[in-house]
Amino acid sequence: MEPRYADVVDQHLARTLTAEDLSEEDGLDPLERVTCRTHRRWLHDCVASPLHVVIITGTRWCRACECALNVAIDQLAGDVSVRCPSCGDTPATRATRQLVRACRASLAAAHDH
């Protein structure tokens, strides 16, 4: 386990963070992670942070309205919804599909221990 995660209480999370850090060095797309290196949390727990908006890739971004998308996570149902607060649409983009997929995988990984 990486020393930077030694104080993370959830050891499953700490091991997953470490594994994804190493995988990222070997080519894992950072946008496919189920953990967040910055917040040291499961992705679904911090995806609503403004730091997760990536305008260039369209991640959590409505290009039509030029604003950040809202993300809602229903942990009980395992549901992830993404909507623009301005137009109400869910962009049908690769970035949005990737974000939803990563959040669902994060939910599953967090409960798989």
N, CA and C of each residue as an Amber inpcrd file, in Angstrom:
protein
   339
   0.8410000  -1.1770000   0.0000000   0.0000000   0.0000000   0.0000000
   0.8920000   1.2480000   0.0000000   0.4640000   2.2480000  -0.7510000
   1.2040000   3.5110000  -0.8260000   1.1890000   4.2190000   0.5380000
   2.2990000   4.8020000   0.9630000   2.3370000   5.5330000   2.2330000
   1.3070000   6.6660000   2.3060000   0.9900000   7.2780000   1.1560000
   0.0370000   8.4010000   1.1850000  -1.3660000   7.9530000   1.5630000
  -1.6210000   6.6400000   1.5350000  -2.9420000   6.1160000   1.8920000
  -2.9330000   5.3930000   3.2360000  -1.8360000   5.4720000   3.9720000
  -1.7130000   4.7560000   5.2440000  -2.7670000   5.1830000   6.2590000
  -3.2150000   6.4260000   6.1960000  -4.2040000   6.9040000   7.1660000
  -5.6500000   6.7490000   6.6820000  -5.8580000   6.1520000   5.5140000
  -7.2150000   5.9100000   5.0220000  -7.8000000   4.7630000   5.8380000
  -8.9070000   5.0220000   6.5160000  -9.5010000   4.0440000   7.4260000
  -9.9840000   2.8000000   6.6910000 -10.6430000   2.9790000   5.5660000
 -11.1670000   1.8630000   4.7770000 -10.0010000   1.2180000   4.0200000
  -9.5390000   0.0840000   4.5150000  -8.3770000  -0.5720000   3.9200000
  -8.6500000  -1.0750000   2.5040000  -9.8820000  -1.4620000   2.2200000
 -10.2530000  -1.8730000   0.8560000 -10.0840000  -0.6870000  -0.0950000
 -10.5150000   0.4850000   0.3400000 -10.3400000   1.7060000  -0.4510000
  -8.8530000   2.0020000  -0.6330000  -8.0790000   1.9150000   0.4340000
  -6.6390000   2.2070000   0.3540000  -5.9370000   1.2660000  -0.6290000
  -6.2940000  -0.0170000  -0.5890000  -5.6870000  -0.9760000  -1.5230000
  -6.1010000  -0.6820000  -2.9650000  -7.3610000  -0.2930000  -3.1480000
  -7.8450000   0.0120000  -4.4950000  -7.1980000   1.2860000  -5.0240000
  -7.0570000   2.2970000  -4.1790000  -6.3540000   3.5230000  -4.5750000
  -4.9330000   3.1950000  -5.0370000  -4.2370000   2.3960000  -4.2500000
  -2.8650000   2.0130000  -4.5800000  -2.8100000   1.2640000  -5.9070000
  -3.7030000   0.2940000  -6.0710000  -3.7200000  -0.5010000  -7.3070000
  -4.0170000   0.3750000  -8.5180000  -4.9520000   1.3120000  -8.3770000
  -5.2790000   2.1780000  -9.5120000  -4.1590000   3.1670000  -9.8130000
  -3.4740000   3.6430000  -8.7950000  -2.3170000   4.5150000  -9.0360000
  -1.2770000   3.7820000  -9.8830000  -0.9920000   2.5430000  -9.5160000
  -0.0080000   1.7510000 -10.2610000  -0.5090000   1.4390000 -11.6670000
  -1.7840000   1.1030000 -11.7860000  -2.3600000   0.8060000 -13.1040000
  -2.3520000   2.0340000 -14.0040000  -2.5550000   3.1950000 -13.3970000
  -2.5440000   4.4320000 -14.1900000  -1.1580000   4.6700000 -14.7890000
  -0.1240000   4.3440000 -14.0330000   1.2430000   4.4670000 -14.5570000
   1.4700000   3.5220000 -15.7320000   0.7190000   2.4140000 -15.7530000
   0.8390000   1.4220000 -16.8290000  -0.1680000   1.6360000 -17.9490000
  -0.9380000   2.7320000 -17.8890000  -1.8280000   3.0360000 -19.0010000
  -3.3100000   3.1180000 -18.7020000  -3.7340000   2.8620000 -17.4570000
  -5.1480000   3.0120000 -17.1230000  -5.5780000   4.4500000 -17.3780000
  -6.6750000   4.6190000 -18.0850000  -7.2300000   5.9500000 -18.3210000
  -7.6780000   6.5140000 -16.9710000  -7.1850000   7.6800000 -16.5590000
  -7.5670000   8.2450000 -15.2640000  -9.0790000   8.4350000 -15.1200000
  -9.7760000   8.6010000 -16.2420000 -11.2250000   8.7920000 -16.1870000
 -11.9750000   7.4710000 -16.0120000 -11.2480000   6.3530000 -16.0130000
 -11.8560000   5.0370000 -15.7840000 -11.6640000   4.5610000 -14.3420000
 -11.0130000   5.3690000 -13.5240000 -10.7840000   4.9840000 -12.1270000
 -12.0980000   4.8990000 -11.3650000 -12.1360000   4.0210000 -10.3630000
 -13.2910000   3.9470000  -9.4640000 -12.9810000   4.6540000  -8.1470000
 -11.7290000   5.0900000  -8.0010000 -11.3180000   5.8650000  -6.8360000
 -10.8140000   7.2250000  -7.3010000 -10.7100000   8.1420000  -6.3560000
 -10.2050000   9.4830000  -6.6590000  -8.9070000   9.7080000  -5.8900000
  -7.8430000   9.8600000  -6.6310000  -6.5240000  10.0950000  -6.0340000
  -6.4980000  11.4220000  -5.2660000  -7.1630000  12.4310000  -5.7840000
  -7.1510000  13.7550000  -5.1600000  -7.8760000  13.7680000  -3.8180000
  -9.0940000  13.2270000  -3.8000000  -9.9060000  13.2400000  -2.5820000
  -9.6820000  12.0130000  -1.6980000  -8.9790000  10.9970000  -2.2540000
  -8.7240000   9.7480000  -1.5360000 -10.0340000   9.1100000  -1.0730000
 -10.9620000   9.0320000  -2.0320000 -12.2900000   8.4780000  -1.7550000
 -12.7270000   7.6350000  -2.9430000 -13.8330000   6.9110000  -2.7570000
 -14.4730000   6.2550000  -3.8930000 -15.0000000   7.3480000  -4.8000000
 -14.9410000   7.1400000  -6.0960000 -15.3670000   8.1560000  -7.0530000
 -16.7900000   8.6240000  -6.7880000 -17.7010000   7.6840000  -6.5220000
 -19.1020000   8.0640000  -6.3290000 -19.2980000   8.9710000  -5.1110000
 -18.3390000   8.9750000  -4.1780000 -18.4440000   9.8230000  -2.9890000
 -18.0040000  11.2650000  -3.2350000 -17.2510000  11.5110000  -4.2970000
 -16.7300000  12.8690000  -4.4940000 -16.9250000  13.4030000  -5.9080000
 -17.6210000  12.6550000  -6.7560000 -17.7670000  13.0490000  -8.1640000
 -18.4680000  14.3940000  -8.3270000 -19.2480000  14.8110000  -7.3470000
 -19.9510000  16.0910000  -7.4370000 -19.0290000  17.2900000  -7.1930000
 -17.8000000  17.0390000  -6.7800000 -16.8480000  18.1230000  -6.5450000
 -16.5430000  18.8640000  -7.8450000 -16.4000000  20.1870000  -7.7710000
 -16.0200000  20.9470000  -8.9690000 -14.7020000  20.4780000  -9.5890000
 -13.8450000  19.8390000  -8.8130000 -12.5790000  19.3400000  -9.3520000
 -12.7770000  18.2350000 -10.3780000 -13.9630000  17.6150000 -10.3920000
 -14.2300000  16.5320000 -11.3390000 -14.8350000  17.0160000 -12.6520000
 -14.9530000  18.3090000 -12.8280000 -15.4040000  18.8690000 -14.1070000
 -14.1750000  19.0190000 -15.0050000 -14.2500000  18.4160000 -16.1930000
 -13.1420000  18.5200000 -17.1530000 -13.7410000  19.0320000 -18.4630000
 -13.6360000  20.3150000 -18.6780000 -14.2690000  20.9470000 -19.8340000
 -13.7480000  20.3690000 -21.1470000 -12.4700000  20.1300000 -21.2400000
 -11.8670000  19.6640000 -22.4930000 -12.4440000  18.3260000 -22.9400000
 -12.6340000  17.3960000 -21.9910000 -13.1630000  16.0750000 -22.3570000
 -14.6870000  16.0330000 -22.3350000 -15.2990000  17.0400000 -21.7200000
 -16.7560000  17.0390000 -21.5770000 -17.2250000  16.2860000 -20.3510000
 -16.3000000  15.9400000 -19.4710000 -16.6560000  15.2290000 -18.2480000
 -17.3460000  16.1820000 -17.2840000 -18.5930000  15.8540000 -16.9440000
 -19.4460000  16.6830000 -16.0840000 -19.6210000  18.0880000 -16.6740000
 -19.7450000  18.1690000 -17.9920000 -19.8420000  19.4680000 -18.6490000
 -20.8980000  19.4320000 -19.7370000 -21.7960000  20.4130000 -19.7380000
 -22.7770000  20.5630000 -20.8140000 -22.1950000  21.5710000 -21.7980000
 -21.8280000  21.0920000 -22.9540000 -21.2240000  21.9830000 -23.9500000
 -22.2360000  22.9760000 -24.4920000 -23.4920000  22.5720000 -24.6030000
 -24.5280000  23.4660000 -25.1290000 -24.7460000  24.6610000 -24.2060000
 -24.7740000  24.4140000 -22.9090000 -25.0370000  25.4860000 -21.9340000
 -23.7630000  26.0570000 -21.3170000 -22.6420000  25.3820000 -21.5660000
 -21.3600000  25.7810000 -20.9860000 -21.4310000  25.8760000 -19.4670000
 -21.9070000  24.7780000 -18.8600000 -21.9630000  24.7380000 -17.3970000
 -21.7250000  23.3140000 -16.9040000 -21.3680000  23.2310000 -15.6320000
 -21.1100000  21.9330000 -15.0090000 -22.4080000  21.1590000 -14.8380000
 -22.3140000  19.8490000 -15.0470000 -23.4630000  18.9670000 -14.8700000
 -23.5940000  18.5700000 -13.4060000 -24.8270000  18.3440000 -12.9770000
 -25.0850000  17.8150000 -11.6440000 -25.0570000  16.2950000 -11.7100000
 -24.4970000  15.6840000 -10.6910000 -24.4670000  14.2290000 -10.5970000
 -25.1640000  13.8340000  -9.3070000 -26.1120000  12.9050000  -9.4140000
 -26.8090000  12.3780000  -8.2410000 -26.5210000  10.8850000  -8.1490000
 -26.1520000  10.4550000  -6.9640000 -25.8360000   9.0510000  -6.7130000
 -26.8490000   8.5020000  -5.7150000 -27.5590000   7.4450000  -6.0980000
 -28.4610000   6.7380000  -5.1940000 -27.7480000   5.4550000  -4.7940000
 -27.1420000   5.4670000  -3.6100000 -26.3320000   4.3230000  -3.1920000
 -27.1710000   3.0800000  -2.9410000 -28.4030000   3.2410000  -2.4860000
 -29.2480000   2.0740000  -2.2350000 -29.6360000   1.3750000  -3.5280000
 -30.0360000   2.1570000  -4.5180000 -30.4620000   1.5870000  -5.8020000
 -29.2840000   1.3350000  -6.7410000 -28.1350000   1.9390000  -6.4340000
 -26.9780000   1.8140000  -7.3170000 -27.1380000   2.6210000  -8.5860000
 -27.9270000   3.6780000  -8.5090000 -28.2320000   4.4730000  -9.6950000
 -27.3850000   5.7410000  -9.7330000 -27.0220000   6.1280000 -10.9340000
 -26.2400000   7.3440000 -11.1600000 -26.9710000   8.1580000 -12.2140000
 -27.2680000   9.4160000 -11.8990000 -27.9070000  10.2640000 -12.9060000
 -27.0940000  11.5380000 -13.0810000 -27.0510000  11.9960000 -14.3150000
 -26.2870000  13.1840000 -14.6830000 -27.2240000  14.0990000 -15.4570000
 -27.3350000  15.3480000 -15.0190000 -28.2350000  16.2980000 -15.6790000
 -27.6210000  17.6960000 -15.6800000 -27.9510000  18.4320000 -16.7120000
 -27.5440000  19.8320000 -16.7870000 -28.5330000  20.6570000 -15.9690000
 -28.0510000  21.4930000 -15.0530000 -28.9600000  22.3080000 -14.2530000
 -29.6350000  23.4100000 -15.0690000 -29.0970000  23.6970000 -16.2320000
 -29.6520000  24.7590000 -17.0700000 -30.7310000  24.2400000 -18.0170000
 -30.3970000  23.2520000 -18.8400000 -31.3560000  22.7530000 -19.8370000
 -32.0780000  21.4810000 -19.3990000 -31.5770000  20.8250000 -18.3490000
 -32.2080000  19.6100000 -17.8450000 -31.8480000  18.3470000 -18.6000000
 -31.0270000  18.4610000 -19.6270000 -30.6610000  17.3070000 -20.4420000
 -29.4890000  16.5300000 -19.8370000 -29.3890000  15.2840000 -20.2610000
 -28.2200000  14.4600000 -19.9900000 -27.4690000  14.3520000 -21.3080000
 -26.2930000  14.9490000 -21.4060000 -25.5520000  14.8840000 -22.6650000
 -25.2810000  13.4360000 -23.0810000 -25.5820000  13.1210000 -24.3100000
 -25.3510000  11.7720000 -24.8490000 -23.9420000  11.7010000 -25.4170000
 -22.9730000  11.8630000 -24.5180000 -21.5760000  11.9040000 -24.9410000
 -20.8020000  10.7310000 -24.3520000 -19.6790000  10.4600000 -24.9620000
 -18.7860000   9.4160000 -24.4490000 -18.3750000   9.7350000 -23.0150000
 -18.0830000  10.9930000 -22.7420000 -17.6330000  11.3960000 -21.4100000
 -18.7050000  11.1350000 -20.3540000 -19.9560000  11.4120000 -20.6800000
 -21.0410000  11.1760000 -19.7210000 -21.2320000   9.6810000 -19.4910000
 -21.2050000   8.9020000 -20.5580000 -21.3410000   7.4450000 -20.4110000
 -20.1910000   6.8790000 -19.5810000 -18.9890000   7.3840000 -19.8150000
 -17.8170000   6.9280000 -19.0810000 -17.9460000   7.2760000 -17.5950000
 -18.4160000   8.4700000 -17.2950000 -18.5870000   8.9000000 -15.9120000
 -19.6120000   8.0280000 -15.1930000 -20.7350000   7.7690000 -15.8360000
 -21.7750000   6.9250000 -15.2330000 -21.2330000   5.5170000 -15.0000000
 -20.5410000   4.9730000 -15.9790000 -19.9590000   3.6340000 -15.8630000
 -18.9560000   3.5820000 -14.6990000 -18.0960000   4.5790000 -14.5920000
 -17.0910000   4.6030000 -13.5230000 -17.7490000   4.7470000 -12.1510000
 -18.7890000   5.5600000 -12.0560000 -19.4890000   5.7220000 -10.7720000
 -20.1980000   4.4360000 -10.3660000 -20.8200000   3.7570000 -11.3150000
 -21.4730000   2.4720000 -11.0040000 -20.4410000   1.4400000 -10.5650000
 -19.3070000   1.4250000 -11.2320000 -18.2370000   0.5010000 -10.8470000
 -17.6960000   0.8580000  -9.4630000 -17.6270000   2.1400000  -9.1580000
 -17.1860000   2.5950000  -7.8450000 -18.1530000   2.1290000  -6.7570000
 -19.4420000   2.2850000  -7.0120000 -20.4520000   1.8070000  -6.0570000
 -20.2900000   0.3120000  -5.8040000 -20.1280000  -0.4440000  -6.8660000
 -19.9820000  -1.8970000  -6.7420000 -18.7060000  -2.2590000  -5.9840000
 -17.6050000  -1.5970000  -6.3170000 -16.3260000  -1.8970000  -5.6680000
 -16.3650000  -1.5590000  -4.1790000 -17.0100000  -0.4600000  -3.8280000
 -17.0810000  -0.0400000  -2.4270000 -17.8670000  -1.0310000  -1.5780000
 -18.8290000  -1.6790000  -2.1900000 -19.6710000  -2.6170000  -1.4410000
 -19.2200000  -4.0580000  -1.6080000 -18.1260000  -4.2630000  -2.3180000
 -17.6200000  -5.6000000  -2.6050000 -16.4580000  -5.9460000  -1.6740000
 -16.7410000  -5.9410000  -0.3950000 -15.7110000  -6.3730000   0.5620000
 -16.3170000  -6.8130000   1.8570000
